[in-house]
Amino acid sequence: RCLGDEELQVRKAALHSLNVACLSPTCTEIFRGDAEVVFERIKEDSKQRPELIREVDLGPFKHKVDDGLPLRKFAYTVCTSLLSAY
């Protein structure tokens, strides 16, 4: 449920919890049945979303800031943890 939330911080916290569970040797069986659903959510979170990119004016320069970058990085980290767990 939390993996599909609209708020970025909630999704990042859900991915963090999933990552901790994947790294624990006793908890890896929890996600075995839902691995396909989890991988689909991770695949969605690892895509670049144009609505999360904003342009910052720095005087004569314009700089693009991607607010979704931390979530994408963490999605790849969780994907790596899932692949090593299974």
C-alpha positions, 0 to 999 in steps of 0.5 A, a space after each residue: 500500500 505504502 509503495 503506491 502512495 503519492 507522497 515521495 517521503 512515504 514511498 521512500 520510507 516504504 522502500 527503506 523498510 522493504 530494503 531492511 527486510 530483504 537484508 535480514 536473513 529471517 525475513 526474506 520469505 515474507 516477500 517471496 509471494 509478492 515479489 512480482 508486485 514489489 518489482 512492478 512498484 520499484 520499476 515505476 519508482 525508478 522512472 524519471 517523472 517530469 513533474 518532479 523536475 523543477 528549474 531554479 533560476 540562479 541569476 544568469 543561469 538556470 539549473 534543473 533540480 530533480 526532486 525524484 532522484 533520491 527515490 529513484 536511487 533508493 529504488 535501485 538499491 532495493 532492487 539490488 537487495 531483492 535480487 541478492 535475497 532471492 
